[in-house]
């Protein structure tokens, strides 16, 4: 159990994420087109990503000066440095940059606290909706709507009817094969596609049951929402059914994984090939 995670810390990190969201909205609501730069890994980055990054890093350093910050937009942080960290902030200042560019509104701000390779606190804000999802180890998982905190938990699946969430951009072939497998096992599936880490959050609040991610993601894409889902009673595991962990290798790419709801379901028997 993390000795650092408290409701007060969760509230402070939420306030930082909301300030970053305000910086993103300034760019999003401008009349002129957003300028997009393509990074070395072919992913897009915008002025909004950088604005949110600076807000978050500055505020986290002020809040917890002894805890390092690793952001998607950080530069010159090597694995030789990171591997010595037992505790650090892992940040995606704007998760869903493609959704931001395309105007869908399905983008988030993600801030996670990692301790001993595990996410123990997570904040995911949805800037255009004034909503957030917050989870802290031993404190609980919450949806914050218009400033009101409501405790959330994964749902119990009834009548073998699964609500599956997935990416609208990645891994369609593998996902379709998995849906066929679930239906062959006697489950009906209702599929919803959306962007960013909101897919985890839907499971955490009991509006979905399964998020199979069978295409690449990075550690900052998943950590905050994983913390929320774990506190809501769910799990995030790789395809070998081992917990998704962080900062164990030089690459920040995650393996393929499943985000799971209802713990009563025999997920391993259902999903493992």
N, C-alpha and C positions, 0 to 999 in steps of 0.2 A: 504494500500500500504506500502511495506517495505521501510523504510528510509535508510536501509543499502545496498540494492541491487543496484549495478551500473555495467556498462559495465567493468569498471576497476576491480571490485571484481570478476566478472565472468571470466575475463582473468587470474587473479591471481590463482583462483581455478582450472581453466583448466590446467595451467602450473603445478600445484601440481599433478593433476590426470595423466598428461602425464609422470611426473617423476616416479610415481608409476607404470605406464605401462611399463616403461623401466626396472624397477626392476623385474617385472613379466616376461618380455621377456627373461631376462638372464636365468631364471630357465626353461622356456618353450623350449628354443633352446639348452639346454644341451643334450649331447649324452646319459647320464645315465638316468635311469627311475626316475620319480618323486616319492618321498616318500610321501605316503598318510597316514594321521592320521584320525581316526574316532572320532568325538566329541561326547559328551554325548547325543546330540539329533540325533545321527546317520548320521549327515552330514559330508562330508569330508573336510579336511583342509590340505594345503600343505605349503611348505616353501615359495612359491610365495605369498600366502595369507598374511603370516606374514611379509614378506619383504615389500609388498605394504602398509600394515597397518602402519608400523613404519615410512615409508616415509610420508604418509598422515598426521598422527597425529602430527609428529614433525613439519611439514611445516604449518599446520593449526594453531597450538599453537603459532608459530612464527608470522603468518599473523594476527590472531585475538586472542590475549592472553586472552581476557575477555569472549570468547565464548567456552563453553565446547564441547568436541568431544565424540561422542558415535559411536563406530565401531563394526561391527560384531565380530571382534577379541578382543574387549575390555574385560577386566576382572574386576570383583568386582565393577561394577557400578550398584547400586540397584535402584529399582523404587522409593524408598524413596528419593534418590538423584535426579533422573531424573524428578520427578513430580514437582520439584521446578523450572525447567528450562523453561523459556518462549522463549528462543532462544538457539539453539544448532546445531552443525554439526552432521549429520547422515550419516554414511559411510559404504559402502560395498567395501572393498579393492579389492576383486576379485569376481564379480558376475558371476556365471556360472562355479564354480570349477569343476563340473563333465564334462563340455564341455572342460575345460582346460586339465583335466586328459585324456580325450578321444581324444584330438587333433583336435577338430572341428574348433577351432579359434573363436567360438561364445561366448566369455567371455568379460566382461566389467569391468571398474572401475567406481564406483558410489559415488558421493559426493553430499549431499543435505544440504541446510540450512533450518532448521525448525523454524518458528516463530508462536507462539500461535497455535500450533498443525497442522500447514499447511506448506507444502513445498513451499518456495518462491524463491529458487534458486536451480538449478540442473545441474550437469555436469556428462555426461556419455561418457567415452572414450572407443574406440575399439582399443586396443593396436596393434593388428596385421595389422590393415588397415590404421593407422595414420589418423583416423577419430574421431570426437566427436560430441555430441549433447549437446547444452547448452541452458538453459532457465532461465530467471530472471524476476520476477514479475514487470511489467511495462516497461521492457526493450525489451522483445521479445524472440523468440525462433530461434535458429540458428543451422545449420549443419556446422561443421568446417572440411574441407577436405584439407589435405596437407597445413594446416595453413590459408586457405582462409575461411572467414565467409560468409555464405549464409543464408538469412532469410528463415524460413520454416513455413508452415501452413498446417492444415488438408485439405483434398481434399473434393470437392463436389461429392457425389455419383450420378452417372447417370445410367439410365436404370435398377434401382433396382438390381445392381450387386455389391455385397459386397465382399471385400477381408478381410478374417478373418485370424488372426494369433493366434497361440496357442503353448503350450508347447509340445515337443515331448515325455515328460516323465510323465506327470501328468494329471489326470482328463479326460481321453479319453472318458469314457462312458457318462459323463455329457455333454462334448463338442459335441459328436455326436448327442445327444438328442436335443441340442440347434440348431445345424445346420439343423436338420429336421424341427424344429419349424420355423426357418427363411424361409426355402424353402416353408413350408405350408402357410406362410404369403405372398408369391409371390416374394421372393428375391432369386436370384441365389447366390451361395457362392463358392468362390475360397479359399481353405484352404492351409495355409503355416505353417509349424512347424519350430520353432527355439528355441534356448536357450537364457537365460538371459534377461536383460531389453531392449534389442534391439526391442522387440515386440512393446513396447510403442513408441519407436523412429520411427519405420516405419509408425505408424499412424500419428505422429507429422509431418513427412515430406511428407505426402500425398501418401504413397505407400501401405497403408492398412487402414481399416475402423473400425475394432472391434477386441479387444483382451478380450475374456472371460476367467477369471482366476477362475476356479471352483475347486481349490485344494489349499493347504496351501502355503503361502509365508510369509516372515517376512518384517517388516517395512523398513529395510535397502535395501531390494530387489527392492522396488518400488518408494521410495521418490524422488530420483533424476530424474528419467524418468518421474514421474508424474508432476514435476515442468516444465519440457520441454514441455510435451503434453498440459498442461493447458495454457501455453503461446502461443502455436501453435493453440489454439482455440478448443482443445478437453476437455474431462472430464474424471475423474476416480471416479467411484461411487460404493458403495456396492450393494448387490442385492435388497436392499430396496430403492435404488436410493438416498442415502445420500452420501455426499463427503467422500472419504477415508481420514481419519485424523490420527494423530500420537501422541504418548506419552500420551495417555489417560488411559492406564491400565498397569498392571504389565507385562503381556505377550506382546511380540513383534510380535506375529502372527497377520496377517491381516485377516479380513473376506474375503469370496469370493467376487470378484469384476468384474466390466467391465471397460475396457479402451475404450473410445468412440471417434470417429472422427466427421464427418459432423454434426454440431449442428442442421441442418434443419430436420434431421430424428427424428421421434417420437420414440426415443429409449425405453422410459418407456413402452409405449403401445406394443412395439415389443418384449421386453425381459422379462417383469414382468409376472410371472405366476399367 
